Amino acid sequence: MPMVVIITRDVESRYRGFLGSAMLELAPGVYAHPRMSAGVRTRIWGVFTDWFYELLKGSILMTWADTGASGGLGLASLGEPPKSIVAHDAMLLVRRPLPVDEQPAPIPPAP
């Protein structure tokens, strides 16, 4: 039963009430539980997923120790900003799209 940390940003107050009943709020929007079972973690994430696709607001990140995952860290996320977690050489990296004004110029074709 690993430690679970959940970080919320710009979500409805129902998330705060729900999380406050199961986890300790360390700072605004940051929750932790030292020994949460995988079953409880899965049920909480299921509730969050349902609420998120109903409300379409904010973002949520959940992380926990997972020896079977790359980098030993399990991650789940919903919402903005869009990003993907990529495993590379036993590390986890965050990939985000470049803003339009920072996109590289196209390479002209060879003559």
SETORMAR-816569 format. One record per atom (N, C-alpha, C): residue number from 1; residue in one letter; x, z, y. Coordinates in steps of 0.02 Angstrom, whole numbers. Layout:
<nodes>
NODE|NUM|A|X|Z|Y
...
</nodes>
This chain:
<nodes>
NODE|1|M|41|0|-59
NODE|1|M|0|0|0
NODE|1|M|44|0|62
NODE|2|P|57|-59|90
NODE|2|P|101|-63|148
NODE|2|P|66|-48|214
NODE|3|M|107|-36|264
NODE|3|M|81|-26|332
NODE|3|M|51|-92|357
NODE|4|V|-5|-86|392
NODE|4|V|-38|-144|422
NODE|4|V|-42|-133|497
NODE|5|V|-26|-185|535
NODE|5|V|-31|-184|608
NODE|5|V|-76|-242|628
NODE|6|I|-124|-227|672
NODE|6|I|-169|-279|699
NODE|6|I|-163|-277|775
NODE|7|I|-156|-337|804
NODE|7|I|-152|-344|877
NODE|7|I|-210|-389|898
NODE|8|T|-249|-365|946
NODE|8|T|-305|-404|972
NODE|8|T|-293|-419|1046
NODE|9|R|-320|-475|1067
NODE|9|R|-314|-494|1138
NODE|9|R|-377|-529|1159
NODE|10|D|-407|-504|1213
NODE|10|D|-466|-535|1243
NODE|10|D|-524|-544|1193
NODE|11|V|-538|-491|1154
NODE|11|V|-591|-494|1105
NODE|11|V|-650|-450|1127
NODE|12|E|-707|-460|1096
NODE|12|E|-767|-420|1111
NODE|12|E|-755|-347|1091
NODE|13|S|-793|-302|1121
NODE|13|S|-784|-230|1109
NODE|13|S|-801|-210|1038
NODE|14|R|-840|-250|1002
NODE|14|R|-856|-233|932
NODE|14|R|-793|-228|889
NODE|15|Y|-741|-268|904
NODE|15|Y|-679|-264|866
NODE|15|Y|-647|-195|874
NODE|16|R|-646|-171|936
NODE|16|R|-615|-107|951
NODE|16|R|-651|-50|915
NODE|17|G|-717|-51|915
NODE|17|G|-755|1|881
NODE|17|G|-744|-1|806
NODE|18|F|-744|-62|778
NODE|18|F|-734|-70|706
NODE|18|F|-664|-47|686
NODE|19|L|-614|-69|722
NODE|19|L|-545|-50|705
NODE|19|L|-533|25|716
NODE|20|G|-563|53|768
NODE|20|G|-555|124|781
NODE|20|G|-581|168|725
NODE|21|S|-627|142|684
NODE|21|S|-654|180|628
NODE|21|S|-608|178|567
NODE|22|A|-560|132|567
NODE|22|A|-518|124|508
NODE|22|A|-443|132|522
NODE|23|M|-423|126|586
NODE|23|M|-352|125|603
NODE|23|M|-340|165|667
NODE|24|L|-278|182|679
NODE|24|L|-258|217|740
NODE|24|L|-242|166|794
NODE|25|E|-270|175|854
NODE|25|E|-255|130|910
NODE|25|E|-193|157|946
NODE|26|L|-136|124|937
NODE|26|L|-73|146|965
NODE|26|L|-67|131|1040
NODE|27|A|-94|75|1060
NODE|27|A|-95|52|1129
NODE|27|A|-156|7|1134
NODE|28|P|-178|-10|1195
NODE|28|P|-237|-53|1200
NODE|28|P|-228|-118|1159
NODE|29|G|-271|-127|1110
NODE|29|G|-270|-187|1069
NODE|29|G|-219|-186|1012
NODE|30|V|-184|-131|1001
NODE|30|V|-134|-127|947
NODE|30|V|-154|-71|900
NODE|31|Y|-166|-88|837
NODE|31|Y|-191|-41|787
NODE|31|Y|-143|-39|728
NODE|32|A|-137|20|696
NODE|32|A|-93|27|638
NODE|32|A|-124|74|586
NODE|33|H|-109|60|524
NODE|33|H|-127|104|469
NODE|33|H|-67|107|421
NODE|34|P|-43|167|404
NODE|34|P|19|172|366
NODE|34|P|14|151|292
NODE|35|R|-45|156|262
NODE|35|R|-51|141|191
NODE|35|R|-118|108|175
NODE|36|M|-129|49|200
NODE|36|M|-192|14|189
NODE|36|M|-186|-29|126
NODE|37|S|-236|-23|83
NODE|37|S|-235|-63|21
NODE|37|S|-250|-136|37
NODE|38|A|-230|-179|-9
NODE|38|A|-242|-251|0
NODE|38|A|-317|-266|2
NODE|39|G|-357|-229|-36
NODE|39|G|-429|-240|-36
NODE|39|G|-461|-225|32
NODE|40|V|-441|-169|61
NODE|40|V|-468|-150|127
NODE|40|V|-445|-201|179
NODE|41|R|-381|-220|176
NODE|41|R|-354|-269|224
NODE|41|R|-393|-335|219
NODE|42|T|-408|-357|158
NODE|42|T|-445|-419|148
NODE|42|T|-516|-414|175
NODE|43|R|-548|-357|165
NODE|43|R|-617|-348|191
NODE|43|R|-618|-347|267
NODE|44|I|-570|-313|297
NODE|44|I|-566|-312|370
NODE|44|I|-555|-383|397
NODE|45|W|-510|-420|366
NODE|45|W|-496|-488|389
NODE|45|W|-558|-532|380
NODE|46|G|-596|-522|327
NODE|46|G|-658|-560|317
NODE|46|G|-708|-547|373
NODE|47|V|-716|-484|393
NODE|47|V|-760|-468|449
NODE|47|V|-735|-502|513
NODE|48|F|-670|-498|526
NODE|48|F|-642|-529|586
NODE|48|F|-652|-604|586
NODE|49|T|-643|-635|529
NODE|49|T|-651|-708|525
NODE|49|T|-723|-727|541
NODE|50|D|-771|-691|512
NODE|50|D|-842|-705|526
NODE|50|D|-857|-697|601
NODE|51|W|-835|-640|630
NODE|51|W|-848|-627|700
NODE|51|W|-814|-679|745
NODE|52|F|-752|-696|728
NODE|52|F|-715|-743|770
NODE|52|F|-751|-811|774
NODE|53|Y|-772|-837|717
NODE|53|Y|-805|-903|717
NODE|53|Y|-875|-900|745
NODE|54|E|-904|-840|750
NODE|54|E|-969|-832|783
NODE|54|E|-960|-828|859
NODE|55|L|-908|-791|882
NODE|55|L|-899|-778|953
NODE|55|L|-851|-827|987
NODE|56|L|-803|-854|950
NODE|56|L|-754|-902|975
NODE|56|L|-719|-877|1039
NODE|57|K|-692|-816|1037
NODE|57|K|-659|-789|1095
NODE|57|K|-600|-746|1073
NODE|58|G|-546|-747|1111
NODE|58|G|-489|-703|1100
NODE|58|G|-442|-725|1045
NODE|59|S|-398|-678|1026
NODE|59|S|-352|-692|970
NODE|59|S|-338|-627|933
NODE|60|I|-322|-634|869
NODE|60|I|-309|-577|825
NODE|60|I|-250|-595|781
NODE|61|L|-205|-548|773
NODE|61|L|-148|-556|728
NODE|61|L|-145|-495|683
NODE|62|M|-137|-507|618
NODE|62|M|-129|-453|570
NODE|62|M|-63|-464|534
NODE|63|T|-24|-410|526
NODE|63|T|39|-415|489
NODE|63|T|47|-355|443
NODE|64|W|80|-366|387
NODE|64|W|92|-314|337
NODE|64|W|153|-332|296
NODE|65|A|183|-282|264
NODE|65|A|241|-294|221
NODE|65|A|216|-330|158
NODE|66|D|250|-384|140
NODE|66|D|231|-423|81
NODE|66|D|295|-450|49
NODE|67|T|317|-419|-4
NODE|67|T|381|-439|-35
NODE|67|T|378|-509|-64
NODE|68|G|319|-535|-77
NODE|68|G|313|-603|-104
NODE|68|G|313|-658|-51
NODE|69|A|309|-639|12
NODE|69|A|306|-689|66
NODE|69|A|375|-702|94
NODE|70|S|384|-759|126
NODE|70|S|447|-774|159
NODE|70|S|460|-723|213
NODE|71|G|520|-697|215
NODE|71|G|538|-647|264
NODE|71|G|510|-578|249
NODE|72|G|473|-571|193
NODE|72|G|445|-507|174
NODE|72|G|388|-484|218
NODE|73|L|358|-531|255
NODE|73|L|306|-513|303
NODE|73|L|245|-557|293
NODE|74|G|188|-525|281
NODE|74|G|125|-562|277
NODE|74|G|96|-568|347
NODE|75|L|69|-625|363
NODE|75|L|40|-637|430
NODE|75|L|-26|-675|423
NODE|76|A|-73|-656|465
NODE|76|A|-136|-693|471
NODE|76|A|-154|-693|545
NODE|77|S|-179|-749|570
NODE|77|S|-197|-751|641
NODE|77|S|-259|-794|652
NODE|78|L|-294|-777|705
NODE|78|L|-353|-815|728
NODE|78|L|-348|-821|803
NODE|79|G|-364|-880|829
NODE|79|G|-370|-887|901
NODE|79|G|-312|-918|936
NODE|80|E|-312|-908|1002
NODE|80|E|-263|-939|1047
NODE|80|E|-205|-892|1059
NODE|81|P|-147|-916|1080
NODE|81|P|-129|-986|1086
NODE|81|P|-117|-1017|1018
NODE|82|P|-127|-1083|1013
NODE|82|P|-117|-1114|948
NODE|82|P|-43|-1111|928
NODE|83|K|-31|-1090|868
NODE|83|K|37|-1086|843
NODE|83|K|34|-1085|767
NODE|84|S|89|-1101|736
NODE|84|S|92|-1096|664
NODE|84|S|155|-1058|645
NODE|85|I|150|-1021|591
NODE|85|I|206|-982|565
NODE|85|I|238|-1024|510
NODE|86|V|303|-1036|516
NODE|86|V|338|-1079|469
NODE|86|V|394|-1041|436
NODE|87|A|399|-1046|370
NODE|87|A|454|-1014|334
NODE|87|A|514|-1061|334
NODE|88|H|573|-1034|352
NODE|88|H|634|-1074|353
NODE|88|H|693|-1029|335
NODE|89|D|727|-1044|281
NODE|89|D|785|-1005|258
NODE|89|D|770|-930|255
NODE|90|A|715|-913|222
NODE|90|A|693|-843|212
NODE|90|A|678|-806|277
NODE|91|M|664|-844|330
NODE|91|M|643|-814|394
NODE|91|M|576|-845|413
NODE|92|L|540|-809|455
NODE|92|L|478|-836|482
NODE|92|L|490|-857|554
NODE|93|L|469|-917|571
NODE|93|L|476|-943|639
NODE|93|L|407|-962|666
NODE|94|V|399|-957|731
NODE|94|V|337|-976|763
NODE|94|V|345|-1045|794
NODE|95|R|300|-1090|777
NODE|95|R|301|-1158|805
NODE|95|R|240|-1165|851
NODE|96|R|253|-1183|913
NODE|96|R|199|-1193|962
NODE|96|R|205|-1264|990
NODE|97|P|149|-1295|1005
NODE|97|P|153|-1361|1036
NODE|97|P|181|-1356|1107
NODE|98|L|220|-1406|1126
NODE|98|L|246|-1408|1194
NODE|98|L|191|-1426|1243
NODE|99|P|190|-1395|1301
NODE|99|P|143|-1417|1353
NODE|99|P|155|-1490|1371
NODE|100|V|104|-1524|1393
NODE|100|V|109|-1596|1408
NODE|100|V|165|-1610|1457
NODE|101|D|175|-1567|1508
NODE|101|D|227|-1580|1558
NODE|101|D|298|-1568|1531
NODE|102|E|304|-1539|1471
NODE|102|E|370|-1527|1441
NODE|102|E|384|-1573|1382
NODE|103|Q|339|-1621|1369
NODE|103|Q|349|-1667|1313
NODE|103|Q|409|-1712|1328
NODE|104|P|451|-1724|1278
NODE|104|P|508|-1769|1289
NODE|104|P|484|-1841|1301
NODE|105|A|523|-1878|1341
NODE|105|A|508|-1947|1355
NODE|105|A|517|-1988|1291
NODE|106|P|474|-2037|1280
NODE|106|P|482|-2079|1219
NODE|106|P|549|-2117|1221
NODE|107|I|577|-2127|1164
NODE|107|I|640|-2165|1158
NODE|107|I|622|-2239|1156
NODE|108|P|652|-2278|1200
NODE|108|P|636|-2350|1201
NODE|108|P|663|-2383|1137
NODE|109|P|629|-2435|1113
NODE|109|P|651|-2471|1053
NODE|109|P|719|-2505|1065
NODE|110|A|757|-2511|1012
NODE|110|A|822|-2544|1017
NODE|110|A|812|-2619|1030
NODE|111|P|858|-2649|1069
NODE|111|P|851|-2721|1085
NODE|111|P|865|-2765|1026
</nodes>
